[in-house]
């Protein structure tokens, strides 16, 4: 019975620290970063996502290359450089309510999102 009470107290303290204070924010962020790094390494070992992204990158660059300015082409290369940046861009800018990007024009952003 003492063991269960001790576990309940520890879980309660951890829950309080995680939800009511910012004491665990840094360790949680560090853990998430480490998990993302491990996930990227596993993806790199299998190679399947990298091949698909490279194929999409070539198709997208071929179809939109003449429409973009030099700065927009460099930004597109940054976006398509890794699977994580690709997914982050898609999640952040290819939503129905997002209509602006610091580098891409509105029309080019819509065209890129339509082709992803």
Beta strands, then each sheet from edge to edge (+ up, - down):
end
